[in-house]
Amino acid sequence: MKIQVSTEIESLKKLLVHFPDLGLARVVPDKAQDWLFEDIVDHNIITTKEYNYYIVLLLYFLDPELIKGNHKKALNNPNFFNPYHPDFHNSSKVIEIEKLLFDILQNDATRNELIAAIISYEECPYKYLAEFKTYSPEQLSKTFISGISHDNLQYFPPVPNFIFTRDIGIVVNDFLVLNKPAKEARQREALLMKYIFNNHPKFNLIKDKIIELDNLYPSCFSASYDENFILTLEGGDVMMVHPNHLLVGISERTSELAAKELVNLLFKNNVVAKITLVKIPKKRNFMHIDTVFTQVKKDTWVLYGLFKNNINKQKSAFYFDLDLSNESNHTEIVQYHNHSTQTRTFANIEDLLKDISIQDFGCSDAKIIYSGNDEYPFNTREQWTDSCNLLALKEGVVVGYDRNYKTQAAFEALGFECIPVQTLLEKFETNETSPEKLENTFILMPSAELSRARGGFHCMSMPLERKSLSYE
C-alpha cells in the first residue's frame, strides 16, 4: 500500500478508522475520567445515528462504488459496519482497524507473539496464555480491543478512545511516525498498532519508513519524576500542513522532549525542510493542537479565539476563564529549519497560520474563522465540542459537528454552505451534486452523543494517502 500525506487539505484517498466497539458501552462513571471520558455515552445512538453516517459519507468520497444507491440500506444494517460479517463494506480505502487486527491474527507466529505481549502488558495471569491460544482470530481481536471475551467476561479494561485513530500514528510525506500515548488508557492501542503496521501485508512496502521514538530517557537519567524526561507523542499534535512543513504541538499529551526528538529524526531522514513546534497550555480543554485549530483551505483556517493576536489580555482572564499571567499558559512557537542552526519565532498562532498560507502556499493573505464566531461564551463552549477539530475531505470541504451553531454562522459569513449530512447524501443519490462538485462546504454531522466522547472528526481519522495539490 502506498502512503503519502503532504498536506491537511489534499483530497483524501485512504484513511484508518475504527467503528465504535462494545468497549465504549462498558465505560462506567467511576472509571470514565481514567479512560479519558467526561461522561458515559450512549453506544447505541453513536453507532446507529451518528458514526454510521460518518463511514457512509467517507465511502461516497473515497469508495463510491461500495455505497452509491445503497446508503439507506447500509445505514440501517449494523452488519455493514461489522468486520466479521459477510455484509461488511470491507473498503480498501476506508480501512477498519479491527479488520487489520483480525488479519494479522491469522498468522500463528504473530498471533502468539501478540498474545504474550498483551498478557504481559495487562499483567494477566499466566494461565490466560493457553486460554487465549484457543480463541479464534475473531474472538481474539474483539477481546484485545474491547477487553471482553466471547463468553462475556471482562478480562481487562476497554480502549474506548480507539475511535480517535489520529492519535495512533501520523503519515509525514511517505514516512509513518508511530506515537507514544501520554495516558495509560491509550497504551494498548499503541501496542496493537505497532503489531499491525509491522506485520500486516498492506504495510510491507513501508517497513523501512516507520519512525518510532526510542524511550531511553526516564529512569536512566533522572532519580525522580521529571517531566523534562517524559517521551510522549500523539497524532492530534502533528499536522502535515505542507510537503516541506510539519507542525508539532507541545501539549497536555505531547512532551517537549518527544517533539524535539521527532525534529531530530525527521531532519536526519530529510523528510521535511522545516518543523514548527507549537507549545500550548497543558489543559484538558485544549488537549492537542488540533483542538485549537485546523486547516480548511490554503488560505482559510478555523481557530479558537483565545489565541488571537489582538486579544485584550487585561480582561481575558475573566473572558476566557484562563489566567494569562501564569507563564505555563503562554503559547510559544519556534520554527526549525533542516541543515540550519537558525530558528524563527511567532508571537501567536494566528501569525503562524497566516505565514503558512502566504509563505508555503503563496496566498495573498489568510482568513481565520473563529470558534463560536468569536462571541463569548459560545467560543469556549463550542471549542469544547470540537468546533476547531475539522477533517478536510478535500480543499474547502470539511466535516464537523452540527451542534456548533455560532461557528457555522462564521463559516456562512465567509461564503460556505453548511449542510446536514443526511441532506447531502440524498443529493448525492439524486445526482443533484457529487463529491467532485462540492466546494466551500461544511458538512454537519449528528453529534448529540459522539461529541461527548471529547474528539472531533479530525481526531477520528488517520489519513494514509491524500492527492497532491497544485502549489503555484
Secondary structure as GFF3:
##gff-version 3
##sequence-region A 1 472
A	DSSP	beta_strand	12	17	.	.	.	ID=ss1
A	DSSP	three_ten_helix	22	26	.	.	.	ID=ss2
A	DSSP	three_ten_helix	29	31	.	.	.	ID=ss3
A	DSSP	alpha_helix	43	45	.	.	.	ID=ss4
A	DSSP	pi_helix	46	50	.	.	.	ID=ss5
A	DSSP	alpha_helix	51	62	.	.	.	ID=ss6
A	DSSP	three_ten_helix	64	66	.	.	.	ID=ss7
A	DSSP	alpha_helix	71	75	.	.	.	ID=ss8
A	DSSP	three_ten_helix	78	81	.	.	.	ID=ss9
A	DSSP	beta_strand	94	96	.	.	.	ID=ss10
A	DSSP	alpha_helix	97	104	.	.	.	ID=ss11
A	DSSP	alpha_helix	108	122	.	.	.	ID=ss12
A	DSSP	alpha_helix	127	132	.	.	.	ID=ss13
A	DSSP	alpha_helix	137	146	.	.	.	ID=ss14
A	DSSP	three_ten_helix	160	163	.	.	.	ID=ss15
A	DSSP	three_ten_helix	165	168	.	.	.	ID=ss16
A	DSSP	beta_strand	169	172	.	.	.	ID=ss17
A	DSSP	beta_strand	175	178	.	.	.	ID=ss18
A	DSSP	three_ten_helix	184	186	.	.	.	ID=ss19
A	DSSP	alpha_helix	187	199	.	.	.	ID=ss20
A	DSSP	three_ten_helix	201	209	.	.	.	ID=ss21
A	DSSP	beta_strand	210	212	.	.	.	ID=ss22
A	DSSP	alpha_helix	218	221	.	.	.	ID=ss23
A	DSSP	three_ten_helix	227	229	.	.	.	ID=ss24
A	DSSP	three_ten_helix	235	237	.	.	.	ID=ss25
A	DSSP	beta_strand	238	242	.	.	.	ID=ss26
A	DSSP	beta_strand	245	250	.	.	.	ID=ss27
A	DSSP	alpha_helix	256	268	.	.	.	ID=ss28
A	DSSP	beta_strand	274	279	.	.	.	ID=ss29
A	DSSP	three_ten_helix	289	291	.	.	.	ID=ss30
A	DSSP	beta_strand	293	297	.	.	.	ID=ss31
A	DSSP	beta_strand	300	303	.	.	.	ID=ss32
A	DSSP	three_ten_helix	305	307	.	.	.	ID=ss33
A	DSSP	alpha_helix	313	319	.	.	.	ID=ss34
A	DSSP	three_ten_helix	327	329	.	.	.	ID=ss35
A	DSSP	beta_strand	332	337	.	.	.	ID=ss36
A	DSSP	beta_strand	343	346	.	.	.	ID=ss37
A	DSSP	alpha_helix	349	355	.	.	.	ID=ss38
A	DSSP	pi_helix	356	360	.	.	.	ID=ss39
A	DSSP	beta_strand	367	370	.	.	.	ID=ss40
A	DSSP	three_ten_helix	371	374	.	.	.	ID=ss41
A	DSSP	alpha_helix	378	384	.	.	.	ID=ss42
A	DSSP	beta_strand	391	394	.	.	.	ID=ss43
A	DSSP	beta_strand	397	401	.	.	.	ID=ss44
A	DSSP	alpha_helix	405	413	.	.	.	ID=ss45
A	DSSP	beta_strand	417	420	.	.	.	ID=ss46
A	DSSP	alpha_helix	421	429	.	.	.	ID=ss47
A	DSSP	beta_strand	441	445	.	.	.	ID=ss48
A	DSSP	three_ten_helix	450	453	.	.	.	ID=ss49
A	DSSP	beta_strand	462	466	.	.	.	ID=ss50
###
